[in-house]
Amino acid sequence: MSTLLSSWKFWALLSAVFAALTAIFAKIGVEHVNSDFATFIRTLVILITLVFILAITGQFQSPGAVSGRTYFYLLLSGLATGGSWLCYFRALKLGQASQVAPIDKLSVVLVAIFGVIFLGERLSTTNWLGVALITLGAVLVAYR
């Protein structure tokens, strides 16, 4: 079990399950409320949950021990997350979850491309084929 808990594949799969549930629950949740307010409620729930987890596990760190560079990139990541959530909830308000979620998952394709451009990661021909298939799959699932 400890091997499973230390596997990135396990956590990535669990992330996908939670992301799928997020789409379903959010689609139902935004039905009778403004999508931006729904995002606010979701953010509060996440904030409270994380405070609880940090308190229970004793993982809270001194803010002074974090470098300025780390704060900068986490700030950018937070802004990107907020933008993503606002757009995602707006899309769910306007469209079907089965169409919105696959287009949102084009982020996988963009991460691969951005990883190559900004992080110097290298993808094999097989990896690029996978990126192309994910793109095609997302478009085909979202197409009506």
PyMOL CGO cylinders between C-alpha atoms (Angstrom):
from pymol import cmd
from pymol.cgo import CYLINDER

trace = [
    CYLINDER, 0.00, 0.00, 0.00, 2.87, 2.42, 0.75, 0.3, 1, 1, 1, 1, 1, 1,
    CYLINDER, 2.87, 2.42, 0.75, 4.19, 1.82, -2.78, 0.3, 1, 1, 1, 1, 1, 1,
    CYLINDER, 4.19, 1.82, -2.78, 0.80, 2.78, -4.17, 0.3, 1, 1, 1, 1, 1, 1,
    CYLINDER, 0.80, 2.78, -4.17, 0.67, 5.95, -2.06, 0.3, 1, 1, 1, 1, 1, 1,
    CYLINDER, 0.67, 5.95, -2.06, 4.11, 7.01, -3.26, 0.3, 1, 1, 1, 1, 1, 1,
    CYLINDER, 4.11, 7.01, -3.26, 3.26, 6.45, -6.94, 0.3, 1, 1, 1, 1, 1, 1,
    CYLINDER, 3.26, 6.45, -6.94, 2.65, 9.52, -9.08, 0.3, 1, 1, 1, 1, 1, 1,
    CYLINDER, 2.65, 9.52, -9.08, 0.43, 7.38, -11.33, 0.3, 1, 1, 1, 1, 1, 1,
    CYLINDER, 0.43, 7.38, -11.33, -1.91, 6.59, -8.43, 0.3, 1, 1, 1, 1, 1, 1,
    CYLINDER, -1.91, 6.59, -8.43, -2.26, 10.26, -7.49, 0.3, 1, 1, 1, 1, 1, 1,
    CYLINDER, -2.26, 10.26, -7.49, -2.68, 11.35, -11.13, 0.3, 1, 1, 1, 1, 1, 1,
    CYLINDER, -2.68, 11.35, -11.13, -5.45, 8.79, -11.63, 0.3, 1, 1, 1, 1, 1, 1,
    CYLINDER, -5.45, 8.79, -11.63, -7.12, 9.90, -8.41, 0.3, 1, 1, 1, 1, 1, 1,
    CYLINDER, -7.12, 9.90, -8.41, -6.83, 13.49, -9.64, 0.3, 1, 1, 1, 1, 1, 1,
    CYLINDER, -6.83, 13.49, -9.64, -8.63, 12.50, -12.85, 0.3, 1, 1, 1, 1, 1, 1,
    CYLINDER, -8.63, 12.50, -12.85, -11.43, 10.86, -10.86, 0.3, 1, 1, 1, 1, 1, 1,
    CYLINDER, -11.43, 10.86, -10.86, -11.86, 13.98, -8.72, 0.3, 1, 1, 1, 1, 1, 1,
    CYLINDER, -11.86, 13.98, -8.72, -11.70, 16.21, -11.82, 0.3, 1, 1, 1, 1, 1, 1,
    CYLINDER, -11.70, 16.21, -11.82, -14.48, 14.16, -13.42, 0.3, 1, 1, 1, 1, 1, 1,
    CYLINDER, -14.48, 14.16, -13.42, -16.59, 14.44, -10.27, 0.3, 1, 1, 1, 1, 1, 1,
    CYLINDER, -16.59, 14.44, -10.27, -15.84, 18.17, -10.19, 0.3, 1, 1, 1, 1, 1, 1,
    CYLINDER, -15.84, 18.17, -10.19, -17.39, 18.58, -13.64, 0.3, 1, 1, 1, 1, 1, 1,
    CYLINDER, -17.39, 18.58, -13.64, -20.54, 16.66, -12.71, 0.3, 1, 1, 1, 1, 1, 1,
    CYLINDER, -20.54, 16.66, -12.71, -21.04, 18.32, -9.31, 0.3, 1, 1, 1, 1, 1, 1,
    CYLINDER, -21.04, 18.32, -9.31, -20.20, 21.78, -10.68, 0.3, 1, 1, 1, 1, 1, 1,
    CYLINDER, -20.20, 21.78, -10.68, -22.64, 21.45, -13.59, 0.3, 1, 1, 1, 1, 1, 1,
    CYLINDER, -22.64, 21.45, -13.59, -25.42, 20.67, -11.13, 0.3, 1, 1, 1, 1, 1, 1,
    CYLINDER, -25.42, 20.67, -11.13, -24.19, 23.38, -8.73, 0.3, 1, 1, 1, 1, 1, 1,
    CYLINDER, -24.19, 23.38, -8.73, -24.14, 26.25, -11.24, 0.3, 1, 1, 1, 1, 1, 1,
    CYLINDER, -24.14, 26.25, -11.24, -27.64, 25.54, -12.48, 0.3, 1, 1, 1, 1, 1, 1,
    CYLINDER, -27.64, 25.54, -12.48, -29.32, 28.20, -10.32, 0.3, 1, 1, 1, 1, 1, 1,
    CYLINDER, -29.32, 28.20, -10.32, -26.44, 30.51, -9.37, 0.3, 1, 1, 1, 1, 1, 1,
    CYLINDER, -26.44, 30.51, -9.37, -24.02, 32.89, -11.06, 0.3, 1, 1, 1, 1, 1, 1,
    CYLINDER, -24.02, 32.89, -11.06, -20.94, 30.98, -12.22, 0.3, 1, 1, 1, 1, 1, 1,
    CYLINDER, -20.94, 30.98, -12.22, -18.52, 33.44, -10.59, 0.3, 1, 1, 1, 1, 1, 1,
    CYLINDER, -18.52, 33.44, -10.59, -20.29, 33.11, -7.23, 0.3, 1, 1, 1, 1, 1, 1,
    CYLINDER, -20.29, 33.11, -7.23, -20.20, 29.33, -7.63, 0.3, 1, 1, 1, 1, 1, 1,
    CYLINDER, -20.20, 29.33, -7.63, -16.42, 29.59, -8.16, 0.3, 1, 1, 1, 1, 1, 1,
    CYLINDER, -16.42, 29.59, -8.16, -16.19, 31.68, -4.97, 0.3, 1, 1, 1, 1, 1, 1,
    CYLINDER, -16.19, 31.68, -4.97, -18.02, 29.01, -2.95, 0.3, 1, 1, 1, 1, 1, 1,
    CYLINDER, -18.02, 29.01, -2.95, -15.78, 26.29, -4.41, 0.3, 1, 1, 1, 1, 1, 1,
    CYLINDER, -15.78, 26.29, -4.41, -12.69, 28.32, -3.52, 0.3, 1, 1, 1, 1, 1, 1,
    CYLINDER, -12.69, 28.32, -3.52, -13.84, 28.76, 0.09, 0.3, 1, 1, 1, 1, 1, 1,
    CYLINDER, -13.84, 28.76, 0.09, -14.41, 25.02, 0.42, 0.3, 1, 1, 1, 1, 1, 1,
    CYLINDER, -14.41, 25.02, 0.42, -10.92, 24.32, -0.92, 0.3, 1, 1, 1, 1, 1, 1,
    CYLINDER, -10.92, 24.32, -0.92, -9.35, 26.92, 1.38, 0.3, 1, 1, 1, 1, 1, 1,
    CYLINDER, -9.35, 26.92, 1.38, -11.06, 25.51, 4.48, 0.3, 1, 1, 1, 1, 1, 1,
    CYLINDER, -11.06, 25.51, 4.48, -10.18, 21.95, 3.48, 0.3, 1, 1, 1, 1, 1, 1,
    CYLINDER, -10.18, 21.95, 3.48, -6.51, 22.81, 2.97, 0.3, 1, 1, 1, 1, 1, 1,
    CYLINDER, -6.51, 22.81, 2.97, -6.28, 24.65, 6.30, 0.3, 1, 1, 1, 1, 1, 1,
    CYLINDER, -6.28, 24.65, 6.30, -7.75, 21.57, 7.96, 0.3, 1, 1, 1, 1, 1, 1,
    CYLINDER, -7.75, 21.57, 7.96, -5.31, 19.21, 6.18, 0.3, 1, 1, 1, 1, 1, 1,
    CYLINDER, -5.31, 19.21, 6.18, -2.29, 21.38, 7.04, 0.3, 1, 1, 1, 1, 1, 1,
    CYLINDER, -2.29, 21.38, 7.04, -3.38, 21.62, 10.68, 0.3, 1, 1, 1, 1, 1, 1,
    CYLINDER, -3.38, 21.62, 10.68, -4.05, 17.89, 11.05, 0.3, 1, 1, 1, 1, 1, 1,
    CYLINDER, -4.05, 17.89, 11.05, -0.84, 16.77, 9.32, 0.3, 1, 1, 1, 1, 1, 1,
    CYLINDER, -0.84, 16.77, 9.32, 1.39, 19.46, 10.81, 0.3, 1, 1, 1, 1, 1, 1,
    CYLINDER, 1.39, 19.46, 10.81, 2.65, 20.46, 7.36, 0.3, 1, 1, 1, 1, 1, 1,
    CYLINDER, 2.65, 20.46, 7.36, 2.16, 24.20, 7.73, 0.3, 1, 1, 1, 1, 1, 1,
    CYLINDER, 2.16, 24.20, 7.73, 5.42, 26.01, 6.96, 0.3, 1, 1, 1, 1, 1, 1,
    CYLINDER, 5.42, 26.01, 6.96, 6.69, 29.37, 8.11, 0.3, 1, 1, 1, 1, 1, 1,
    CYLINDER, 6.69, 29.37, 8.11, 5.90, 31.90, 5.38, 0.3, 1, 1, 1, 1, 1, 1,
    CYLINDER, 5.90, 31.90, 5.38, 9.36, 33.40, 5.90, 0.3, 1, 1, 1, 1, 1, 1,
    CYLINDER, 9.36, 33.40, 5.90, 11.01, 30.12, 4.91, 0.3, 1, 1, 1, 1, 1, 1,
    CYLINDER, 11.01, 30.12, 4.91, 9.57, 30.37, 1.38, 0.3, 1, 1, 1, 1, 1, 1,
    CYLINDER, 9.57, 30.37, 1.38, 11.70, 32.13, -1.25, 0.3, 1, 1, 1, 1, 1, 1,
    CYLINDER, 11.70, 32.13, -1.25, 10.50, 35.14, -3.22, 0.3, 1, 1, 1, 1, 1, 1,
    CYLINDER, 10.50, 35.14, -3.22, 10.87, 33.15, -6.45, 0.3, 1, 1, 1, 1, 1, 1,
    CYLINDER, 10.87, 33.15, -6.45, 8.61, 30.43, -5.05, 0.3, 1, 1, 1, 1, 1, 1,
    CYLINDER, 8.61, 30.43, -5.05, 6.00, 33.01, -3.98, 0.3, 1, 1, 1, 1, 1, 1,
    CYLINDER, 6.00, 33.01, -3.98, 6.14, 34.61, -7.42, 0.3, 1, 1, 1, 1, 1, 1,
    CYLINDER, 6.14, 34.61, -7.42, 5.51, 31.38, -9.30, 0.3, 1, 1, 1, 1, 1, 1,
    CYLINDER, 5.51, 31.38, -9.30, 2.86, 30.21, -6.84, 0.3, 1, 1, 1, 1, 1, 1,
    CYLINDER, 2.86, 30.21, -6.84, 1.16, 33.59, -7.24, 0.3, 1, 1, 1, 1, 1, 1,
    CYLINDER, 1.16, 33.59, -7.24, 1.16, 33.14, -11.02, 0.3, 1, 1, 1, 1, 1, 1,
    CYLINDER, 1.16, 33.14, -11.02, -0.09, 29.57, -10.59, 0.3, 1, 1, 1, 1, 1, 1,
    CYLINDER, -0.09, 29.57, -10.59, -2.87, 30.80, -8.30, 0.3, 1, 1, 1, 1, 1, 1,
    CYLINDER, -2.87, 30.80, -8.30, -3.91, 33.47, -10.79, 0.3, 1, 1, 1, 1, 1, 1,
    CYLINDER, -3.91, 33.47, -10.79, -3.92, 30.88, -13.59, 0.3, 1, 1, 1, 1, 1, 1,
    CYLINDER, -3.92, 30.88, -13.59, -5.96, 28.50, -11.42, 0.3, 1, 1, 1, 1, 1, 1,
    CYLINDER, -5.96, 28.50, -11.42, -8.46, 31.23, -10.63, 0.3, 1, 1, 1, 1, 1, 1,
    CYLINDER, -8.46, 31.23, -10.63, -8.76, 32.13, -14.28, 0.3, 1, 1, 1, 1, 1, 1,
    CYLINDER, -8.76, 32.13, -14.28, -9.19, 28.49, -15.20, 0.3, 1, 1, 1, 1, 1, 1,
    CYLINDER, -9.19, 28.49, -15.20, -11.89, 27.96, -12.59, 0.3, 1, 1, 1, 1, 1, 1,
    CYLINDER, -11.89, 27.96, -12.59, -13.81, 31.09, -13.57, 0.3, 1, 1, 1, 1, 1, 1,
    CYLINDER, -13.81, 31.09, -13.57, -13.74, 30.09, -17.23, 0.3, 1, 1, 1, 1, 1, 1,
    CYLINDER, -13.74, 30.09, -17.23, -14.57, 26.47, -16.44, 0.3, 1, 1, 1, 1, 1, 1,
    CYLINDER, -14.57, 26.47, -16.44, -17.62, 27.34, -14.35, 0.3, 1, 1, 1, 1, 1, 1,
    CYLINDER, -17.62, 27.34, -14.35, -18.79, 29.84, -16.96, 0.3, 1, 1, 1, 1, 1, 1,
    CYLINDER, -18.79, 29.84, -16.96, -18.44, 27.16, -19.66, 0.3, 1, 1, 1, 1, 1, 1,
    CYLINDER, -18.44, 27.16, -19.66, -20.35, 24.66, -17.50, 0.3, 1, 1, 1, 1, 1, 1,
    CYLINDER, -20.35, 24.66, -17.50, -23.10, 27.22, -16.95, 0.3, 1, 1, 1, 1, 1, 1,
    CYLINDER, -23.10, 27.22, -16.95, -23.45, 27.65, -20.72, 0.3, 1, 1, 1, 1, 1, 1,
    CYLINDER, -23.45, 27.65, -20.72, -22.68, 24.18, -22.06, 0.3, 1, 1, 1, 1, 1, 1,
    CYLINDER, -22.68, 24.18, -22.06, -22.98, 20.48, -21.35, 0.3, 1, 1, 1, 1, 1, 1,
    CYLINDER, -22.98, 20.48, -21.35, -20.49, 18.89, -18.95, 0.3, 1, 1, 1, 1, 1, 1,
    CYLINDER, -20.49, 18.89, -18.95, -19.78, 16.16, -21.51, 0.3, 1, 1, 1, 1, 1, 1,
    CYLINDER, -19.78, 16.16, -21.51, -18.65, 18.84, -23.96, 0.3, 1, 1, 1, 1, 1, 1,
    CYLINDER, -18.65, 18.84, -23.96, -16.94, 21.29, -21.59, 0.3, 1, 1, 1, 1, 1, 1,
    CYLINDER, -16.94, 21.29, -21.59, -14.76, 18.73, -19.77, 0.3, 1, 1, 1, 1, 1, 1,
    CYLINDER, -14.76, 18.73, -19.77, -13.00, 17.32, -22.86, 0.3, 1, 1, 1, 1, 1, 1,
    CYLINDER, -13.00, 17.32, -22.86, -12.16, 20.79, -24.14, 0.3, 1, 1, 1, 1, 1, 1,
    CYLINDER, -12.16, 20.79, -24.14, -10.89, 21.71, -20.66, 0.3, 1, 1, 1, 1, 1, 1,
    CYLINDER, -10.89, 21.71, -20.66, -8.68, 18.62, -20.81, 0.3, 1, 1, 1, 1, 1, 1,
    CYLINDER, -8.68, 18.62, -20.81, -6.89, 20.10, -23.79, 0.3, 1, 1, 1, 1, 1, 1,
    CYLINDER, -6.89, 20.10, -23.79, -4.81, 21.53, -20.95, 0.3, 1, 1, 1, 1, 1, 1,
    CYLINDER, -4.81, 21.53, -20.95, -2.96, 18.19, -21.16, 0.3, 1, 1, 1, 1, 1, 1,
    CYLINDER, -2.96, 18.19, -21.16, -1.92, 19.07, -24.69, 0.3, 1, 1, 1, 1, 1, 1,
    CYLINDER, -1.92, 19.07, -24.69, -0.95, 22.60, -23.69, 0.3, 1, 1, 1, 1, 1, 1,
    CYLINDER, -0.95, 22.60, -23.69, 1.10, 21.33, -20.74, 0.3, 1, 1, 1, 1, 1, 1,
    CYLINDER, 1.10, 21.33, -20.74, 3.06, 19.09, -23.11, 0.3, 1, 1, 1, 1, 1, 1,
    CYLINDER, 3.06, 19.09, -23.11, 3.68, 21.98, -25.50, 0.3, 1, 1, 1, 1, 1, 1,
    CYLINDER, 3.68, 21.98, -25.50, 4.49, 24.48, -22.72, 0.3, 1, 1, 1, 1, 1, 1,
    CYLINDER, 4.49, 24.48, -22.72, 6.74, 21.89, -21.05, 0.3, 1, 1, 1, 1, 1, 1,
    CYLINDER, 6.74, 21.89, -21.05, 8.79, 21.66, -24.24, 0.3, 1, 1, 1, 1, 1, 1,
    CYLINDER, 8.79, 21.66, -24.24, 8.88, 25.43, -24.80, 0.3, 1, 1, 1, 1, 1, 1,
    CYLINDER, 8.88, 25.43, -24.80, 9.39, 26.72, -21.25, 0.3, 1, 1, 1, 1, 1, 1,
    CYLINDER, 9.39, 26.72, -21.25, 10.87, 23.81, -19.29, 0.3, 1, 1, 1, 1, 1, 1,
    CYLINDER, 10.87, 23.81, -19.29, 13.07, 22.24, -21.96, 0.3, 1, 1, 1, 1, 1, 1,
    CYLINDER, 13.07, 22.24, -21.96, 11.31, 18.89, -21.68, 0.3, 1, 1, 1, 1, 1, 1,
    CYLINDER, 11.31, 18.89, -21.68, 11.74, 16.49, -24.57, 0.3, 1, 1, 1, 1, 1, 1,
    CYLINDER, 11.74, 16.49, -24.57, 8.94, 14.41, -26.05, 0.3, 1, 1, 1, 1, 1, 1,
    CYLINDER, 8.94, 14.41, -26.05, 9.48, 11.37, -28.22, 0.3, 1, 1, 1, 1, 1, 1,
    CYLINDER, 9.48, 11.37, -28.22, 7.62, 10.72, -31.44, 0.3, 1, 1, 1, 1, 1, 1,
    CYLINDER, 7.62, 10.72, -31.44, 5.34, 8.39, -29.49, 0.3, 1, 1, 1, 1, 1, 1,
    CYLINDER, 5.34, 8.39, -29.49, 4.68, 11.16, -26.96, 0.3, 1, 1, 1, 1, 1, 1,
    CYLINDER, 4.68, 11.16, -26.96, 3.78, 13.61, -29.74, 0.3, 1, 1, 1, 1, 1, 1,
    CYLINDER, 3.78, 13.61, -29.74, 1.46, 11.01, -31.23, 0.3, 1, 1, 1, 1, 1, 1,
    CYLINDER, 1.46, 11.01, -31.23, -0.25, 10.77, -27.85, 0.3, 1, 1, 1, 1, 1, 1,
    CYLINDER, -0.25, 10.77, -27.85, -0.59, 14.57, -27.72, 0.3, 1, 1, 1, 1, 1, 1,
    CYLINDER, -0.59, 14.57, -27.72, -2.18, 14.52, -31.19, 0.3, 1, 1, 1, 1, 1, 1,
    CYLINDER, -2.18, 14.52, -31.19, -4.55, 11.71, -30.20, 0.3, 1, 1, 1, 1, 1, 1,
    CYLINDER, -4.55, 11.71, -30.20, -5.59, 13.52, -27.01, 0.3, 1, 1, 1, 1, 1, 1,
    CYLINDER, -5.59, 13.52, -27.01, -6.34, 16.60, -29.10, 0.3, 1, 1, 1, 1, 1, 1,
    CYLINDER, -6.34, 16.60, -29.10, -8.36, 14.60, -31.60, 0.3, 1, 1, 1, 1, 1, 1,
    CYLINDER, -8.36, 14.60, -31.60, -10.15, 12.70, -28.84, 0.3, 1, 1, 1, 1, 1, 1,
    CYLINDER, -10.15, 12.70, -28.84, -11.11, 15.86, -26.95, 0.3, 1, 1, 1, 1, 1, 1,
    CYLINDER, -11.11, 15.86, -26.95, -12.47, 17.48, -30.09, 0.3, 1, 1, 1, 1, 1, 1,
    CYLINDER, -12.47, 17.48, -30.09, -14.42, 14.35, -31.08, 0.3, 1, 1, 1, 1, 1, 1,
    CYLINDER, -14.42, 14.35, -31.08, -15.95, 13.93, -27.61, 0.3, 1, 1, 1, 1, 1, 1,
    CYLINDER, -15.95, 13.93, -27.61, -17.00, 17.58, -27.49, 0.3, 1, 1, 1, 1, 1, 1,
    CYLINDER, -17.00, 17.58, -27.49, -18.34, 17.64, -31.06, 0.3, 1, 1, 1, 1, 1, 1,
    CYLINDER, -18.34, 17.64, -31.06, -22.12, 17.58, -31.43, 0.3, 1, 1, 1, 1, 1, 1,
]
cmd.load_cgo(trace, "trace")
